[in-house]
Amino acid sequence: MAETSNTQHVLKSQANWDALYFYQKSDVIYQLAFAFCDRFIHLYKDRTRDQVIQAARSCKQNIVEGLADGVASTEMQLKLLNVARASLKELREDFEDYIKSRHLQFFVSGEPRYADMLNYCRYHNRLSDYEPFFAQWTDEQMCNYAITLCHFIDRMMMSFLKKLEQEFITEGGIKERMHRARTGYRQQQDERLKQLEAELPRLKQALAEAQAEAAKWKAAFEDLKQRALKMYYEKEEEIKRLKELLGEENL
């Protein structure tokens, strides 16, 4: 059966997370965190290294998993994206602690370097925009850029979560969509059944009329056939008599 325009769908469209700015920035923050740890945190002497890398990875991977799960479950998508935000906050806290514990400086509003950093992080999303600097920035610069990226990612994700929240309120989750889809399908079948039942008496009447008309034509055909046969035999008999008459005259 062809799909009608009001068909309800259970599964939602797959989100292209690579096109979302907060995912692109989360990829940057993971690679930045890895490069930062590789340069400035000892491989064995500081457990912060593993925590920073795992928090950055958790943010990025939970975004991917949440958007993938969103095909079936808006509820699971909301939960996983919020897990990603929680990991992001943990990561931001680690970078802030690094600055505090090493007595480095936070870039603050009013400073030229703060304005430059803010504009760069606002308008650049891809890893290729940041990767050339990973080997050049100081630990202070990397921390400040990481913290700023964390703020941008968090704000973008909150906007996205608000949108999902509204969709969940208005459309419901997987169970509601399944119920609507099944109910909609049953309603379509019921409407089709009613339509066919309503058409049946008219079709039955049309069939009766067609059968009556066919009977009339059949009777007319039989009458025409009998008259044609009668005429044929009469003519045949007449021809026979004429031939016999002509034969006697020739004698």
N, C-alpha and C positions, 0 to 999 in steps of 0.2 A: 504494500500500500504506500502510495506517495506520502511524503511528510508534508503536513499542512503548516501554514505560517504560524499557527498558535500552538505548535507542538512544544511541550515542556521538556527541558533538558535536565538530566541528573548531573552530568559532569560539566564542569566549567572549562573555559578555554585555558590552555597552558600559557602562563605568563612567560614572556621572554626576559628572564632576569638580567641577561647580559646587557640589555638596553636600558635598565634602570640605573639612574645615577648613584643611588645609595649602594647598589651592589658593586658598581664599578669602583667606588671609593673604598668599599670594604676589601676589594682585591688589593687596592693600593696599600691600605693599612696593614694587611697581612704581610705583604712583601716588605713594607717598610719596617714592621716589627721584627721580621726575620733578619733583615740586614742590620738593624740596630743591635739586636742581641749578638749577632755574629761579630760586630765591631767592638761593642762596649760592655758586654756582660760575659763574664768568664764561663766557659763551658761546663766546669765542674764545681766551682766554688760558690755559685749563686743560683739558688732554685728559682729565682725570679725569671730566669731565662725561659724555662719550660712553661711557666705560668703565662708570661707575656705572649709567647708564640701560640700556646693553646687557646688563650682567650681570643686572639686575633683570628685564629683558624675557626673557632667555634662561631664567631660572629658571621664570617663569610659562609661557612658550610650550612649553618642553620637558616640563613637567608635562602640558599638554594633549595634545601629540603623543605622549608616552609612553603615556598612558591610552587614547588612540585606537588606537595600534598594538597595545595589549594585547588587542584583539579577536582578532587573529591570532597575535601573537608575544609570549609572555611574556618571551622573551630580549631583544627589542628594547625592550619596556617597561622592563625592569630597567636597560638601558643608558641610555635617555633620561632616566629619573628620576634616575639617578646623575649625568648631565650637569647636570640641574637643580640637584642638590645642590652640584656643583662651582661652578656659577655663583653659587649662594647664598653659598658660602664666600668667593668672590672679592668679592662685594658687601659682605659683613660686614667683610672685611679693609679695603676702601676706607673704610667708615664709621669703623672703628677708627683708620685712618691719619689721617683728617680730624681726629678728636679729638686725637690725639697731636701732629700738626703745628701745630695752632692752640692748643695748650696748654689745651684744654678739659678738663672733668672727666667721667670715667665714673661713672654712678650705681652705687653699691655697696651690698651687703647691709648692712642695719642702718639705712639712711637711709629716712625716710618716703617720699621721692620714688621711691626704688627699689621699695619695696613697692607703692606706688600704680601705678607703671608695670607691674610684673610682673603684678599682678592684672588690670589693664586688658587687657594683651596676651593673657593666658591666656583670658579669657572673652569677648573681642570679636574677631570674625573678619571682619566685612563692612566694605567700604570706607566705607559710610555712617557707621560708628562712628568713623572716624578723619579723614575728609576735612575736617570743620569745623575741625580743629586745624592743618591744613597751613599756613594763613596766620598762625597765632598763635604756634606753637612757635618757640623759638629754634633756631639750628643745633645747639646742644648737646642740646637736648631731642629734636630730630628724629633725630639720630645715635643717641642711646641707645635710643629707641623702635625704630628700624630694626634695631639690633643685637639687641635682645631678640626682635623678631619673627623675625629670622633664626634665632635659637636654637630658638624654638618650631617653626618650619617644618621645620628640620633634624631635630629629634627626632620630629616627626610622620611625616616622610617615611621616617625609618629604621624606625619601627614598621611602616609600610606596606610597605616593601621587605622586611622580615623575613617578613611574611605572604606576599608574592609569592614569596620564595625558597622557603618551605615548599611552596607550591603547585607551583612548578617542580620541586622534588625529588620530590613525590608524583605529579604528573600529567604532568610532562615538558613539552616545547615543542610547537610546531605539528606537527613531523614525527611525534612520538609520538602526538599526538591524531589526526592523519590516519591513521596506521597502525592505531590502535585502532578508529577509526570504520570503516575499510575492512574490517578483520578481523572486526569485529562484524557488519557487513552480510553478509559472506560466510558467517559462521557461521549467521546467521539463514536465509539462503537454503539452506544445506546441511541445516539442521534441518527446514526446510519440505519439501525434497526427500525426505528420509528419511521424514517423516511421510506424504507422499503415496504413496511407494513401499510403505510398510507397509500403507496403506489399500487399495491397488489389488487384492490378492488377495481381500479381503473384498467389495469392490465387484463384482469379477468373479463371485464366487460368488453374490452377491445378484442380479446380472443374469441368471445362468443359471437360478436358481430362479424369477425373475419370468418368464423366457421359457418355462420348463416349465409354470408355472401358466397363462400365457396360452394355450399350446398346448392344455392341458386344457379351458380355458373355450371355446376356439374349437371344439374337437371336440364339446363338449356343446352349443354353440350350433348347430352344423351338424346334430347329431342331432335337437335340438328343432325346428329349422326344417323338416327333412325330414318329421318326424312331423306337424307342424302342416299342412304342405302336403298330405301324404297324406290327413289327416283332412278338410281343406278340399275336395279334389277328390272324395273319397268322398261328402261331404254334397252337393256340387254335383250329382254324378251322381244321387244319390237324389232330389233335388228335381226334376231333369229327368224322371226316370221317373214320379214322382208326378203331375207336371203332364200328362204324356202319358196316364197312366191316367185321370185325371179328365177329360181331353178326350174320350176314347173313350166314357166313360159318358154324357157329355152328348149324344152323337150318338144 
